C-alpha cells in the first residue's frame, strides 16, 4: 500500500520514529540498522512495510529498499513475525544476514534473540 515516506523526523528512538509527512505524524517501527543509518537527519526517506493484522495496522520503516525486501522475505517464513523480523535486522547488517542465510550459518542465526535451532534451520531452508 505504501512504498516510502519522505518527511521530517519529529521523534527518533532506537525502536521507532515519528515522521511528519505533510502535517500527519506516522509512528513507524524501525530496526537498529535503520536507526544508525538515519542518524540525526531532519528530513529522511523511509521505505515502508504495512503489516495488517486482525487487531492492528503497523508500519515498519527501513533505510534502504533492500532492507525492506529482506524484512518481507523474513516474515514470509513460518514462525517469524514482524517483531522477530525486526529483531533479526537489528542484530547485523542486511548484507551479513543475507550472507548467513545463503551460506547456511545456523549458529550465527541462532544467536539472534528469539531464534531457536528449528527456526534458524527453517529460515535457511525456506529462503
C-alpha positions in Angstrom: 0.0 0.0 0.0 2.8 2.4 0.9 6.2 2.4 -0.8 8.0 5.1 1.2 7.5 8.2 3.3 9.6 11.3 2.9 9.2 13.7 5.7 10.6 15.4 8.8 11.7 13.4 11.8 9.5 14.6 14.7 10.9 12.0 17.1 13.6 9.3 16.9 14.3 6.3 19.2 16.2 3.1 18.6 12.9 1.2 18.1 10.7 3.7 16.3 10.4 7.1 14.8 7.6 9.6 14.2 7.9 11.0 10.8 5.8 14.1 9.8 4.6 13.8 6.3 2.5 16.9 5.2 1.4 17.5 8.8 0.5 13.9 9.7 2.7 12.1 12.2 3.3 8.4 11.4 4.6 6.1 14.1 7.0 3.8 12.3 8.8 0.8 13.9 12.5 0.6 12.8 15.5 -1.7 13.2 18.7 -0.7 14.9 20.3 -0.7 11.5 17.9 1.9 10.2 18.3 3.9 13.4 22.1 4.0 12.7 21.5 5.0 9.1 19.1 7.9 9.6 21.4 9.5 12.2 20.1 12.9 13.1 18.7 13.9 9.7 16.0 16.5 9.8 14.4 15.1 6.7 14.5 11.4 5.7 13.1 8.8 3.4 11.9 5.5 4.9 10.8 2.5 2.8 7.6 1.3 4.4 6.0 -2.1 5.0 2.5 -2.1 6.3 1.6 -5.2 8.3 -2.2 -5.7 8.7 -3.3 -7.9 11.5 -6.7 -8.6 12.9 -6.3 -6.1 15.7 -3.7 -3.6 14.2 -2.2 -1.9 11.2 1.5 -1.5 11.9 4.1 0.5 9.9 7.7 -0.7 9.7 10.3 1.6 8.1 13.7 0.8 6.5 16.7 2.9 5.4 17.0 1.0 2.1 14.7 -0.8 -0.3 17.0 -3.9 0.1 16.4 -4.0 3.9 12.6 -3.7 3.3 12.7 -6.6 0.8 14.8 -8.7 3.3 12.2 -8.0 6.0 9.4 -9.1 3.8 11.2 -12.3 2.9 12.0 -13.0 6.6 8.4 -12.6 7.7 7.2 -14.9 4.9 8.9 -17.8 6.8 6.6 -19.7 9.1 7.2 -18.8 12.7 8.8 -15.4 12.0 6.5 -12.4 12.6 7.2 -8.7 12.1 8.8 -8.2 15.5 11.1 -11.2 15.1 12.0 -10.0 11.6 12.8 -6.6 13.1 15.0 -8.3 15.8 16.9 -10.2 13.1 17.5 -7.0 11.1 18.7 -5.3 14.3 21.3 -8.0 15.0 23.5 -7.4 12.0 23.6 -5.5 8.7 21.3 -6.8 6.0 24.3 -8.0 3.9 25.6 -10.1 6.9 22.1 -11.6 7.4 21.8 -12.5 3.8 25.2 -14.0 3.7 24.4 -16.1 6.8 21.3 -17.4 5.2 22.9 -18.1 1.8 25.9 -19.9 3.5 23.7 -21.8 5.9 25.3 -20.4 9.1 22.8 -21.8 11.6 24.9 -20.9 14.6 25.1 -17.2 13.6 21.3 -17.1 13.1 20.6 -18.9 16.4 22.5 -16.2 18.3 19.7 -13.7 17.5 17.2 -13.3 20.3 14.0 -15.2 19.7 15.5 -17.6 17.1 16.0 -21.2 18.1 17.6 -24.0 16.2 14.4 -25.1 14.4 13.5 -21.6 13.3 17.1 -21.0 12.2 17.0 -24.1 10.0 13.6 -23.3 8.7 14.8 -19.8 7.8 17.7 -21.2 5.8 15.6 -23.8 4.1 12.7 -21.6 3.1 14.8 -18.7 1.9 
